[in-house]
Amino acid sequence: MQIKVLRNITEADQIAESWNELLSCCSASHVPFLRFEYLRTWWETLGGGEWPHGELCILTATRQDGELVGIAPLFRTQNRAAQPALMLLGSIEISDYLDFIVRTPDLPEFAQALLQFLPRLAEPSWQVLDLYNLPDASPTLPALKAAAKELGWSYRQEQLQPCPYIPLPGDWEAYLAQIDKKQRHEIRRKMRRAEEYQPPVRWYIVDDEATLDREIDDFLSLMAQDPAKSSFLTDVMRSQMRAAIHTAFQAGWLQLAFLECGGQKAAGYLNFDFDGHIWVYNSGINFDFRELSGGWVLLGHLLKWAIENGRLSFDFMRGAEDYKYRFGGIDRYVVRAVLEPPQ
């Protein structure tokens, strides 16, 4: 494999189409956070201001015939331990799943070629390869571990947050039958009560780009009712989220949904409808409608929609919030892998 370094976003733009084509062939890492358009948006604000500075360092691997076979989407910054580090684009807070973009059969060769190349990388200077948010089942992990052992690198891995998800059956009643009886009753009761509620309640998925900015404003206002989310929503983070939502809409995988009561928004969910799965990215609740349980009602409708439309799973992504398990979430995890070259 021939390794090449892309040091600016204009160079990366030239491979956007082949980037996404390769990603679509990588079942283990085919997630919205690795699409080129998502990561390009992330780079424009360095994750909504999470990183004060960064230098692009995307590594691509090609065969002799020019075929693109692997991408390590990296950038150089100071990590949380203040070390000069190469990290995955998208790290850490707002991209739930990250990885290398390589077909599974090519991973052992790619991992070895990457670790052989990196010590010769003079610029940008770095000390550690610090990879966050890799799914615990990613084949990248054993490939990196094996390559590190063979080439004398140090390798350590730590488990990070749980990522509860729901494998979806073929119909709504089958889904309800697989969760706790008490919870099944609560979902039915709250959705039935919402149907009879006055003023009337409705839910919808945003599908009109002409109204999208107004809908984004409303969603961010719902998020900001939560004090923790309000402090998270700095000006630059709002800009990042707005750009990411527009990017997802234009790419065809945005699912921005609202529950309204008497024309007022009671709850909202920002999801990605990507590759046959629903990825639950964020949510917001209007606390004036507490008794309606709007978040649960809207979540019930979204689960039912996903089942009726043939989606394979409902992924709550990072975080161990109680409601995820009440709706039947099953844990899997993301991990961090830290590699250092021999001295």
C-alpha angles and dihedrals in degrees: 000000000000114000120211129184121223108200103178136040093242089063090048091051088065092066098039094113096045089044092059092041091055091046091054088059093051105083093179094057103026096129131135092245091067097051110116094236092053094049092045089056090046091052093054091067099020090242098322091308097314090131120042092207141003142173118218114240109167112172119205127189122207136178122238089266090058097255112152107233105162144019128193101192099204140158132188120239140129109282125218090278090055091248121140098252143175107228136176117268106253095040128178134339108025103036112070101192126032134167146141115287105237135124109255095244090055096048100092092052092042094049092050093046090049095051091046091051102043098069088058092054104109098178129073095029115226142164107197140031102224113186120185133187100020111157109252090236094052113128087217090078100061090039092055092043092052093046091048092052092049094047098041099252122144115243131190131169131197132187116241129181128344116249108204116203138175121224103217123228125210099271143023097250091051089053092050091048091059096057132073113294094233092050091047089055092048093052092050093045095050095045091048091049090051090054089056096039123123124247091041121265125216136167131207145170116236110248104157116088090197090068097036098101091051090048090050090052090052092048093050089049090054091049091050092060086077107077093217092050091044091060090045091056100080117164092262092047090051088052091050093049093047091051092047092050092050090047092052092047093051091047091051101244105097119120107183107168135180139192112214129195116194090341094308121112110246099174141358138197126200107203138159117232097203136154094347095308135096114230112198106216106169144334143203133204132202104223091203086075099050094132090056092060086219096176093055093043093051091045090053091052092048092050091049090048091050092052094046090049095051100252114163102215145001108226116199090185123200122008139061099235112160097236091063090063093042087060091051104269117173118206127245123155146224119225141199122231119197120192130181126187122238114275 
